[in-house]
Amino acid sequence: MNRTKNLLNLIGDRLATLPLVVLYLTDGCNSRCISCDIWKLPRRNISLELVDNLIPQLVALNTHHVLLSGGEAMQHPGWHEIAAKFREAGIRVMLLTNGLLVQKQIELVSENVDELIVSLDAAEAELYQHIRGVDAFDLVLRGIQLAAEQGIPVTTRTTVQRANFRQIPQIIDVALSHGVESVSFLAVDVSNPFAFGERFTDDTVMPLQDQSMILNLDEITELDQIINQLEKDHAADFESGRIAESPEKLRRILAQYFRSFHETIDYPRPRCNAPHFSTVIEVDGTLRPCYFLPSYGKLDSDLIRLPAILNNNEAQRLRNAYQSGQRRECERCVCPLYKGARSLLRF
Protein backbone atom coordinates (compact mmCIF):
# COMPACT_ATOMS: atom_id res chain seq x y z
CA MET A 1 0.00 0.00 0.00
CA ASN A 2 1.22 3.50 -0.85
CA ARG A 3 0.95 5.28 2.50
CA THR A 4 2.46 8.52 1.19
CA LYS A 5 -0.91 9.31 -0.42
CA ASN A 6 -2.36 9.49 3.11
CA LEU A 7 -0.64 12.84 3.52
CA LEU A 8 -2.90 14.38 0.89
CA ASN A 9 -5.78 14.02 3.35
CA LEU A 10 -4.18 16.60 5.64
CA ILE A 11 -4.12 19.48 3.16
CA GLY A 12 -7.85 19.91 2.52
CA ASP A 13 -11.29 18.46 3.09
CA ARG A 14 -11.14 15.82 0.33
CA LEU A 15 -9.92 12.30 1.09
CA ALA A 16 -7.38 10.73 -1.25
CA THR A 17 -7.18 7.57 0.87
CA LEU A 18 -9.15 5.94 3.68
CA PRO A 19 -6.63 4.32 6.04
CA LEU A 20 -9.17 3.29 8.69
CA VAL A 21 -12.77 2.08 8.45
CA VAL A 22 -15.07 1.45 11.40
CA LEU A 23 -17.61 -1.10 10.18
CA TYR A 24 -20.79 -1.80 12.11
CA LEU A 25 -21.61 -5.47 11.58
CA THR A 26 -24.85 -5.45 13.56
CA ASP A 27 -27.10 -3.24 15.67
CA GLY A 28 -27.74 -6.19 17.99
CA CYS A 29 -26.03 -6.48 21.35
CA ASN A 30 -26.10 -9.06 24.13
CA SER A 31 -25.13 -6.54 26.82
CA ARG A 32 -27.57 -4.13 28.45
CA CYS A 33 -25.27 -1.26 29.35
CA ILE A 34 -26.60 1.67 31.35
CA SER A 35 -24.59 4.12 29.22
CA CYS A 36 -25.75 2.87 25.82
CA ASP A 37 -29.09 2.45 24.05
CA ILE A 38 -28.01 0.41 21.02
CA TRP A 39 -29.31 -2.79 22.59
CA LYS A 40 -32.83 -1.29 22.62
CA LEU A 41 -32.91 -0.94 18.83
CA PRO A 42 -34.19 -3.56 16.35
CA ARG A 43 -31.42 -5.87 15.21
CA ARG A 44 -30.02 -5.34 11.72
CA ASN A 45 -27.04 -7.21 10.27
CA ILE A 46 -24.78 -5.96 7.51
CA SER A 47 -25.11 -8.05 4.36
CA LEU A 48 -22.25 -10.10 2.97
CA GLU A 49 -23.07 -8.60 -0.42
CA LEU A 50 -22.37 -5.12 0.88
CA VAL A 51 -19.08 -6.30 2.38
CA ASP A 52 -18.06 -8.05 -0.85
CA ASN A 53 -18.76 -4.90 -2.87
CA LEU A 54 -17.04 -2.70 -0.33
CA ILE A 55 -13.72 -4.51 0.03
CA PRO A 56 -12.25 -3.83 -3.46
CA GLN A 57 -13.18 -0.17 -3.09
CA LEU A 58 -11.39 -0.03 0.26
CA VAL A 59 -8.33 -1.69 -1.23
CA ALA A 60 -8.31 0.97 -3.94
CA LEU A 61 -8.55 3.63 -1.21
CA ASN A 62 -5.49 2.22 0.60
CA THR A 63 -7.45 1.06 3.63
CA HIS A 64 -5.10 -0.84 5.93
CA HIS A 65 -7.18 -1.15 9.12
CA VAL A 66 -10.80 -2.11 9.68
CA LEU A 67 -12.41 -2.02 13.11
CA LEU A 68 -15.33 -4.43 13.33
CA SER A 69 -17.86 -2.89 15.68
CA GLY A 70 -21.59 -2.65 16.43
CA GLY A 71 -23.66 -3.32 18.53
CA GLU A 72 -21.79 -6.47 19.40
CA ALA A 73 -19.86 -7.43 16.28
CA MET A 74 -19.59 -11.10 17.26
CA GLN A 75 -23.38 -11.44 17.20
CA HIS A 76 -23.29 -11.20 13.41
CA PRO A 77 -23.50 -14.86 12.31
CA GLY A 78 -20.86 -14.29 9.64
CA TRP A 79 -18.51 -11.97 11.52
CA HIS A 80 -15.56 -14.35 11.14
CA GLU A 81 -16.24 -14.78 7.43
CA ILE A 82 -16.26 -10.99 7.04
CA ALA A 83 -13.02 -10.72 9.03
CA ALA A 84 -11.40 -13.37 6.84
CA LYS A 85 -12.39 -11.49 3.66
CA PHE A 86 -10.66 -8.34 4.91
CA ARG A 87 -7.52 -10.19 5.91
CA GLU A 88 -7.39 -11.93 2.54
CA ALA A 89 -7.47 -8.46 0.98
CA GLY A 90 -4.46 -7.42 3.07
CA ILE A 91 -6.43 -5.30 5.54
CA ARG A 92 -5.65 -5.63 9.24
CA VAL A 93 -8.68 -6.61 11.36
CA MET A 94 -9.39 -5.18 14.80
CA LEU A 95 -12.39 -6.55 16.67
CA LEU A 96 -14.18 -4.37 19.21
CA THR A 97 -16.26 -6.59 21.48
CA ASN A 98 -17.91 -6.84 24.88
CA GLY A 99 -16.09 -10.16 25.20
CA LEU A 100 -19.12 -12.33 25.96
CA LEU A 101 -18.50 -14.67 23.03
CA VAL A 102 -14.69 -14.68 22.93
CA GLN A 103 -14.21 -17.81 25.01
CA LYS A 104 -16.84 -19.75 23.08
CA GLN A 105 -15.42 -18.69 19.70
CA ILE A 106 -11.74 -18.47 20.59
CA GLU A 107 -10.65 -20.54 17.58
CA LEU A 108 -12.49 -18.21 15.18
CA VAL A 109 -11.01 -15.20 16.95
CA SER A 110 -7.51 -16.66 16.74
CA GLU A 111 -7.88 -17.46 13.04
CA ASN A 112 -9.44 -14.18 11.89
CA VAL A 113 -8.46 -11.29 14.16
CA ASP A 114 -5.23 -9.30 14.35
CA GLU A 115 -6.13 -7.28 17.44
CA LEU A 116 -8.84 -7.60 20.10
CA ILE A 117 -10.34 -4.68 22.01
CA VAL A 118 -12.54 -5.74 24.93
CA SER A 119 -14.78 -3.55 27.08
CA LEU A 120 -14.03 -4.00 30.77
CA ASP A 121 -15.98 -1.64 33.01
CA ALA A 122 -15.45 -3.16 36.45
CA ALA A 123 -12.98 -5.16 38.52
CA GLU A 124 -15.51 -7.49 40.12
CA ALA A 125 -18.67 -9.32 39.14
CA GLU A 126 -21.33 -7.37 41.02
CA LEU A 127 -20.39 -3.97 39.61
CA TYR A 128 -19.84 -5.46 36.16
CA GLN A 129 -23.41 -6.77 36.17
CA HIS A 130 -24.74 -3.41 37.36
CA ILE A 131 -23.02 -1.49 34.56
CA ARG A 132 -23.20 -4.00 31.72
CA GLY A 133 -26.57 -5.55 32.57
CA VAL A 134 -25.34 -9.15 32.36
CA ASP A 135 -23.59 -11.52 34.77
CA ALA A 136 -20.49 -12.22 32.68
CA PHE A 137 -17.42 -10.82 34.44
CA ASP A 138 -15.60 -14.14 34.82
CA LEU A 139 -16.61 -15.22 31.32
CA VAL A 140 -15.11 -12.07 29.82
CA LEU A 141 -11.86 -12.49 31.75
CA ARG A 142 -11.53 -16.10 30.60
CA GLY A 143 -11.97 -14.97 27.00
CA ILE A 144 -9.35 -12.24 27.42
CA GLN A 145 -6.83 -14.69 28.87
CA LEU A 146 -7.44 -17.29 26.17
CA ALA A 147 -6.96 -14.70 23.44
CA ALA A 148 -3.73 -13.48 25.04
CA GLU A 149 -2.50 -17.06 25.29
CA GLN A 150 -3.19 -17.45 21.57
CA GLY A 151 -0.83 -14.53 20.92
CA ILE A 152 -3.54 -12.03 20.00
CA PRO A 153 -2.77 -8.48 21.18
CA VAL A 154 -5.57 -7.57 23.60
CA THR A 155 -6.51 -4.09 24.78
CA THR A 156 -9.16 -3.46 27.42
CA ARG A 157 -11.26 -0.32 27.19
CA THR A 158 -12.95 1.05 30.30
CA THR A 159 -15.69 3.67 30.16
CA VAL A 160 -15.27 5.65 33.38
CA GLN A 161 -18.33 6.95 35.19
CA ARG A 162 -19.56 7.58 38.71
CA ALA A 163 -20.27 3.91 39.37
CA ASN A 164 -16.78 2.59 38.60
CA PHE A 165 -14.15 5.34 38.92
CA ARG A 166 -13.00 4.04 42.30
CA GLN A 167 -12.17 0.67 40.70
CA ILE A 168 -9.72 2.09 38.14
CA PRO A 169 -6.65 0.70 39.98
CA GLN A 170 -8.25 -2.73 40.39
CA ILE A 171 -9.35 -2.77 36.73
CA ILE A 172 -5.74 -2.17 35.72
CA ASP A 173 -4.52 -4.98 37.96
CA VAL A 174 -7.18 -7.44 36.77
CA ALA A 175 -6.57 -6.68 33.09
CA LEU A 176 -2.79 -6.89 33.27
CA SER A 177 -2.94 -10.11 35.29
CA HIS A 178 -4.97 -11.70 32.48
CA GLY A 179 -2.39 -10.97 29.81
CA VAL A 180 -3.60 -7.80 28.10
CA GLU A 181 -1.03 -5.70 26.27
CA SER A 182 -2.69 -2.39 27.05
CA VAL A 183 -5.34 -0.90 29.35
CA SER A 184 -7.19 2.15 28.09
CA PHE A 185 -9.74 4.55 29.56
CA LEU A 186 -12.31 7.05 28.31
CA ALA A 187 -15.05 9.03 30.01
CA VAL A 188 -18.72 8.17 29.66
CA ASP A 189 -20.51 10.11 26.92
CA VAL A 190 -23.69 11.69 28.26
CA SER A 191 -24.66 14.22 25.61
CA ASN A 192 -24.05 13.10 22.04
CA PRO A 193 -27.24 12.53 20.01
CA PHE A 194 -25.71 10.30 17.35
CA ALA A 195 -23.57 7.73 19.16
CA PHE A 196 -24.65 4.63 21.07
CA GLY A 197 -28.27 4.58 19.92
CA GLU A 198 -30.80 7.24 18.95
CA ARG A 199 -30.99 8.91 22.34
CA PHE A 200 -32.13 12.35 21.16
CA THR A 201 -34.00 13.55 18.10
CA ASP A 202 -32.90 17.19 18.02
CA ASP A 203 -29.26 17.60 17.06
CA THR A 204 -29.32 21.30 17.96
CA VAL A 205 -30.04 20.64 21.63
CA MET A 206 -27.95 18.09 23.50
CA PRO A 207 -29.38 17.50 26.98
CA LEU A 208 -27.52 15.35 29.45
CA GLN A 209 -28.73 11.79 29.11
CA ASP A 210 -28.17 10.81 32.72
CA GLN A 211 -26.51 13.13 35.20
CA SER A 212 -26.22 10.25 37.67
CA MET A 213 -23.20 9.00 35.70
CA ILE A 214 -21.31 12.30 36.12
CA LEU A 215 -18.97 12.59 39.10
CA ASN A 216 -19.71 15.36 41.60
CA LEU A 217 -16.96 17.76 42.72
CA ASP A 218 -15.97 15.73 45.78
CA GLU A 219 -15.75 12.58 43.65
CA ILE A 220 -13.63 14.42 41.08
CA THR A 221 -11.19 15.35 43.86
CA GLU A 222 -11.11 11.67 44.80
CA LEU A 223 -10.47 10.76 41.15
CA ASP A 224 -7.53 13.17 41.07
CA GLN A 225 -6.08 11.40 44.10
CA ILE A 226 -6.56 8.01 42.44
CA ILE A 227 -4.67 9.17 39.35
CA ASN A 228 -1.89 10.63 41.51
CA GLN A 229 -1.49 7.28 43.23
CA LEU A 230 -1.56 5.42 39.93
CA GLU A 231 1.27 7.60 38.70
CA LYS A 232 3.38 6.35 41.62
CA ASP A 233 2.28 2.72 41.71
CA HIS A 234 2.26 2.09 37.95
CA ALA A 235 5.14 4.26 36.73
CA ALA A 236 6.59 1.36 34.72
CA ASP A 237 3.22 0.54 33.12
CA PHE A 238 2.75 4.16 32.03
CA GLU A 239 6.28 4.21 30.66
CA SER A 240 5.84 0.96 28.71
CA GLY A 241 2.42 1.85 27.34
CA ARG A 242 0.64 -0.97 29.17
CA ILE A 243 -1.53 1.86 30.46
CA ALA A 244 -2.28 3.58 27.18
CA GLU A 245 -2.93 7.10 28.49
CA SER A 246 -0.36 9.12 30.41
CA PRO A 247 -1.26 10.43 33.88
CA GLU A 248 -1.58 13.91 32.39
CA LYS A 249 -3.99 12.66 29.77
CA LEU A 250 -6.06 10.78 32.36
CA ARG A 251 -6.38 13.98 34.36
CA ARG A 252 -7.57 15.82 31.26
CA ILE A 253 -9.93 13.25 29.73
CA LEU A 254 -11.41 12.14 33.06
CA ALA A 255 -11.11 14.62 35.94
CA GLN A 256 -11.14 17.80 33.86
CA TYR A 257 -13.91 16.42 31.67
CA PHE A 258 -16.21 15.72 34.61
CA ARG A 259 -15.28 19.01 36.30
CA SER A 260 -16.37 20.94 33.20
CA PHE A 261 -19.98 19.91 33.84
CA HIS A 262 -19.92 21.69 37.22
CA GLU A 263 -17.63 24.68 36.92
CA THR A 264 -17.35 27.50 34.42
CA ILE A 265 -14.01 26.30 33.14
CA ASP A 266 -12.98 25.67 29.58
CA TYR A 267 -12.65 22.02 28.69
CA PRO A 268 -9.99 21.92 25.98
CA ARG A 269 -11.48 20.75 22.71
CA PRO A 270 -9.90 17.32 22.15
CA ARG A 271 -7.28 17.12 19.42
CA CYS A 272 -8.80 15.04 16.65
CA ASN A 273 -8.62 14.64 12.89
CA ALA A 274 -10.27 11.22 12.57
CA PRO A 275 -12.69 12.32 9.81
CA HIS A 276 -9.67 13.15 7.66
CA PHE A 277 -8.41 9.56 7.57
CA SER A 278 -11.36 7.36 8.56
CA THR A 279 -15.10 6.87 8.33
CA VAL A 280 -17.83 4.89 10.04
CA ILE A 281 -19.99 2.61 7.88
CA GLU A 282 -23.20 1.41 9.50
CA VAL A 283 -25.03 -1.84 8.80
CA ASP A 284 -27.23 -0.28 6.11
CA GLY A 285 -24.38 1.53 4.35
CA THR A 286 -24.90 4.87 6.10
CA LEU A 287 -21.65 6.81 6.35
CA ARG A 288 -20.53 9.02 9.24
CA PRO A 289 -17.26 10.94 9.67
CA CYS A 290 -16.90 9.32 13.12
CA TYR A 291 -19.02 7.81 15.90
CA PHE A 292 -20.24 11.20 17.02
CA LEU A 293 -21.06 13.22 13.90
CA PRO A 294 -24.15 12.92 11.65
CA SER A 295 -24.37 11.06 8.38
CA TYR A 296 -23.13 12.51 5.09
CA GLY A 297 -24.43 9.84 2.73
CA LYS A 298 -25.34 6.22 2.16
CA LEU A 299 -24.28 3.38 -0.08
CA ASP A 300 -27.47 2.49 -1.94
CA SER A 301 -28.56 -0.85 -3.39
CA ASP A 302 -26.49 -0.24 -6.51
CA LEU A 303 -23.52 0.64 -4.32
CA ILE A 304 -22.68 4.16 -5.36
CA ARG A 305 -18.92 4.36 -5.60
CA LEU A 306 -17.52 5.02 -2.15
CA PRO A 307 -14.98 7.69 -3.22
CA ALA A 308 -17.81 9.83 -4.60
CA ILE A 309 -19.68 9.75 -1.28
CA LEU A 310 -16.53 10.29 0.79
CA ASN A 311 -15.97 13.56 -1.04
CA ASN A 312 -19.50 14.80 -1.63
CA ASN A 313 -20.39 18.33 -0.56
CA GLU A 314 -21.87 17.30 2.79
CA ALA A 315 -18.83 15.19 3.71
CA GLN A 316 -16.46 18.04 2.95
CA ARG A 317 -18.70 20.48 4.82
CA LEU A 318 -18.64 18.30 7.92
CA ARG A 319 -14.86 17.93 7.80
CA ASN A 320 -14.45 21.67 7.50
CA ALA A 321 -16.97 22.30 10.28
CA TYR A 322 -15.37 20.05 12.88
CA GLN A 323 -11.88 21.39 12.18
CA SER A 324 -13.03 25.00 12.46
CA GLY A 325 -14.79 24.37 15.77
CA GLN A 326 -18.36 24.57 14.48
CA ARG A 327 -19.59 21.18 15.71
CA ARG A 328 -20.79 21.09 19.33
CA GLU A 329 -20.39 17.31 19.41
CA CYS A 330 -16.62 17.80 19.36
CA GLU A 331 -16.51 20.03 22.44
CA ARG A 332 -16.59 17.13 24.91
CA CYS A 333 -15.76 14.23 22.62
CA VAL A 334 -14.79 11.21 24.73
CA CYS A 335 -13.12 9.26 21.92
CA PRO A 336 -10.95 11.57 19.81
CA LEU A 337 -8.27 10.23 17.48
CA TYR A 338 -5.44 12.27 16.03
CA LYS A 339 -2.74 11.29 13.56
CA GLY A 340 -0.14 13.62 12.16
CA ALA A 341 1.90 13.19 9.02
CA ARG A 342 4.43 10.76 10.53
CA SER A 343 1.70 8.64 12.07
CA LEU A 344 -0.20 8.41 8.81
CA LEU A 345 2.92 7.26 7.03
CA ARG A 346 3.21 4.39 9.51
CA PHE A 347 -0.51 3.67 9.95
N, C-alpha and C positions, 0 to 999 in steps of 0.2 A: 504494500500500500504506500502511496506517495503522501506522506504526512506533511510535506512542505506546503501543500495546497491548503492545509488547515489554517495557515496564517492569513489567508485571504479573508477568512471570516471576521477577523479582528479590525478590518479597515472600513467596514460599512455595515449595512443592515441586511445584505444579501448573504446567503450561505453558499459557499463553493463546495463544501464537504459537510458531512454529518457524522462526526466521530462517535457520538454516543446516542443510542436510542433507548428510551424507556418504553417497554411494550407491556401493556396490560393484557394478560391472557384471559382473565375472567373478572367479573364483578362479584362473584361469589366469595364468601369467606367463612371459615369454620371457627373463627374467634368472634367474640362479642364485646369488643373493646369499648370502654367508656369514653374514649377520646375520638372515636371514629364511627361514622354512620354507614360506611359502605356495606356492611353486612345486612343492613335493613333493605337494601335495594334488590330488585329482581335479578336473578342470576342471568348473565349473558357470557358466552364463551367466544373468544376470537376464532374465526374459521381458519382451517388449514389452507384453504384457497387463498385467503388474504395474505397469510404468511408466505406461501409459495410465490405469490406475485410480488411481495414486498422485498424478499431477500435479494434478487438480482439488482433491484434499484438501490438498495443499501450498499451492496458491493460497489456499484458504480459511484456512489457518493462517499466512498472511502470510510464506511462505518467499520470501526474495529472493536466496539464494545456494545453489547445489548444487555440491558437489565430487565429480566423477566419479573414482572410485578403484577399487582392486582388491586383489590381483592387478594385472595391467597392463590398465587400462581400455580401451586402444586395441586389445586383442585381442578384445574383443567385436565380432562382425561388424556390429552395428548401433549402435556407440557414437555415431557422428555423427548418426544418426537420433534417438537418445535425446536427445543434446545439443540438436538442433534443436527437439524438442518442448518442452524446458524454456524455451528462449529465446522460442519463440512464446507461451509462457504468461507471459512477462515476468520470468522467473527468470534471474539471471546465472549463467553456466556457467564453472566453474573445472575444469581438467583436470590431474589429478596423474598423471604418467607417468614411465617410465624413459627415454623419449625415443627408443627404438629405431625407432619407426615414424613419428616426426614428419616427417622428410625425405620419406619415401615418400608420406605422406598430408597434405602441407602445405596443399593446397587445402582439404581437408575441415576441417583444424584452423582455417584462416583463416576459413572460412565459418561455423563452429559453436561457436567457443570465445572467451570473453571474456578469459580469463587462463590462462596455461600455467605449471605448476610442474613442473620437471624435476629428477630426482635426478642429482647429479653428485658422485661420491665419490672422485675422484682428479683429478690435474692432468696425468697422462700415461697412455699406453695400457697399459703393463705392469701398473701398480698397479690401474687400472680393471678389467682382466680378472681380476686376482686377487680383487678384492672383489666384483665384479658377476657373475663367472662367464662372461662373454661378451666377445669382442673387438669392442668397438663404440664406443670412445672418440671417434674422429674422426666417426663416423656421428652420434653424439649431438650433438656440437658443431655439425655442419652443420645439423642440425635446429633447434637453438637459434637459430643465426644467421638461418636462413630465416624462422623465426617472428618474430623481432625485426624483420626487414626488412619483414614484412607488417604491422607495427604492433601485434602482439600483445604485451601486457605479459608478460614472462617472468621468473620467479623460479627460481633454482637452490636446491636443498635438499641439503645435505651431512650425512650421518650420520658423526659423528666417532668414531673408534675408534683402537686402537693402531696399526693398519696405515697410517693416512693422516693422523694429526694433524700430522705435520711438513710436509705439503703444503698446509695451510690457506692460507698466503699465495699460493702458486701457483694454488690453486683459485680464489681471489678474482680474481687477475689474468686467468686464462683465461676465467672467466665474464664479467667486465666487458668484456673485449676482444671477446667475441662478442655484445655488445649486450643483455645482460640488464639489467633494471631494478633487481633486488635479488638479493643473495646471502645465504642464510640457513643457519644451522647448528643441529644438535641432536646430543645424545650418543646413542650406540648403546644400545638397550634390551637388557638381558641377563637380565631376571628376570620379565617379565610373562607370565602363562600364557594370556592371551586374544588378544594382538595378534600379527600376523605369522605365523599358522599355529598349529596346536594343538601347542605345544611341551611342555606339561605337562598332566597329567590331574587333579592335585590342586590346587584353588585356595586351599587353606589353607597350602600349603608352596610357596615360590617359590625353587627353587634357581637358582644362576647357570647360564645356558645354556652359556656359554663364557668362562671367565676369561681366555683368551688375547686377547680383544678389549679388556680393561680395562687402562688405562695403569698402570704401576708408579709408585712415588713419585718416582723420578728422572725418569721421562718426564713426570710431572705438573709438576715444576719446569721442565722444558724447555717444556711447553705454556704455562705462565705467562709465560715469556720471549718466546714467540712472540706471545702476545696483547699484551704490553707493546710489542713492536716494531710490531705492527699498529696500535696506537693512535697511534703516531708517524707511520708511513708512510701510513696511510689515514685521517687525521683528517677530510679532506673527505668521504670516502665514508661514514664513520660519521655525520657531521653531516647529509648529504643523505638518508640512509636506504638508500643503495645497498648497504651492509652492514646487514642488517635489525636485528641485535642490537647493543646498545652494548657497549663493552669490558667494562663492569661485568657485564653480563648474560652475556657469553661466559665470564668468569671463574667465574660462579656455575654456569651450566648445563653447563660442560665441566670446568674444573679442579676446582672444589669437588665436583662430582658424582663424578668418578673418585676423588678423595681420600677421599670418604666410604666407599668400599669397603675402605679400608686402615686408616683411623684412626677412633678413637672420637669423631668429631665429628658434630654435628647437621647434616644436610643440610636446608636450609629447604624445607618442603613447598611445592612450586610453587603460585603463585597461579593458580587456575583455577575457572571456573564454566561450562565448556562444556556440561555436561549440562542447564543451565538455559536454554540457547537453541539447542541443536542435538541431533541424534541421528545415529547410524550405522544405515543400513539395508543388510543384507547381501543377497546374490543371491537367497536363498530367502525374503526378507521378515523375517528375524530382526532384531530391534531391539536396539541397545546404546546406553547413554548416551554413549559415546565409544569410541575404539579400544581402550581398556585395561580397561574394566569389563564384567562379564558381561551376558548378555541379560536383558531384562525382558519379552519377549513376541515374538509373531510374527504377521505378516499371513497369515491362512490363505487357502485357495483361494477363499473367498467374500469375501475382503478385508474383514475386520473393520475398522470405521472407525478410522482412525489416531488421532484425538483420544482415543478410549477407551483405546487401548493406551498412548499417551503418558502418560496420567494414571492408569493402573491402580495398584494398591497396591504392586506390586513396583517400578515405575518411581519412584514417590514415595519409597519406602524407600531405593532406591539414591541418589537425589539428596540425601536427608537424610544418608545415611551418609557420602558423600564430603565433604560440606560440614562435617560434624562430626568429620572426621578418623578415621573408622572403617574406611576402605578402605586396605589396605596397598599396593594398586597405585598409589595416588596419592603415596606417600612419595618415590619417585624417578621420577616421571613425566617422560619426556623430551619430551613434546609437549603441554604445557599451553596453554590458551587462555582468556584472561580478557577480559570486556567489561563495563564499568560502564554506568551509565545513559546517559551522553552517547554512548558508543560504540554502544549498542544503538539509539539514536535515529537514528544516521547509518548503521547497518549495513544 
